[in-house]
Amino acid sequence: MSVDLLNQSADWLQNNQSLFIEYFVNIVSALLTLVIGIVIARMVSNALHKIMLKKQVDGIVASFTSNMTKYLILAFVTVAALSRVGIQTASLVAIIGAAGLAIGLALQGSLSNFAAGVLLIIFRPVKKGEFVEVSGVAGSVESVQIFTTVLITPDNKMVVVPNNNVLSNNIINYTRTGQRRIDLVIGVSYSADLKKTRAIIEQVLQSNDKVLKDPAWTIGVLALADSSVNFAVRPWAKSSDYWDVYFSLHENIKMALDEAGIEIPFPQRDVHLIQKEAAA
């Protein structure tokens, strides 16, 4: 019985030898197609990224475009490999389409993030290295990925914001125009000479190399407050110099007013004690 079974198996293998060889060749060619396709996808993606950077294309656009190109090549290679092993790609595409519809309905949030990422790349309201405020978070743009935008905060924290949140909220870009206005409020005593105070503040602005002459700065009386006359001091600086100018002006204006004997008032409270004579 066992001998007959072995003979039948040997006969069947011999009769279907060509079929086994065909399947073996198809599987090997499919694997080679996948391997070669993955290598080509990486090479094309890296080459495209380098070319775009060399052409001074924004880093975010270069990264996003090269990644999308890699994924498209991999999808094409996968379909080609499956067709080599006899799988009907037309039916596969239909199945993938139906599955994609179901998955799309289940992952609406992720798809909206993907669509928002494409729009961020097209309209480019943010670029790599720019300091922005999006969705309540302020930081430098590290990258715009397929589904998320990565920010690095001033205290070196990495914040990942969904692209849909970036696009659906206000975007404050502090870097794009290249210049920022610094708004200072300097309060002096009511007894101070306002013309002299104004001249001293203007001299401090004039002596600061990082304060721009164009646009011109503004110095004016902002308010007659409870205990001080408040000056609005509004110079302009490069976006990269904003905090340096902000801190140095506060320090230098304080030192110049002290040297001139002009008082900068601070809240004070006078306490009067009334002592009543004890009843006889």
Secondary structure, DSSP 8 states (H G I E B T S, - for coil): -HHHHHHHHHHHHHHTHHHHHHHHHHHHHHHHHHHHHHHHHHHHHHHHHHHHHHTT--HHHHHHHHHHHHHHHHHHHHHHHHHHTT--HHHHHHHHHHHHHHHHHHTHHHHHHHHHHHHHHHH-SS-TT-EEEETTEEEEEEEE-SSEEEEE-TTS-EEEEEHHHHHHS-EEESSTTSEEE--EEEEE-TTS-HHHHHHHHHHHHHH-TTB-SSS--EEEEEEE-SS-EEEEEE-EEEGGGHHHHHHHHHHHHHHHHHHTT-------------------
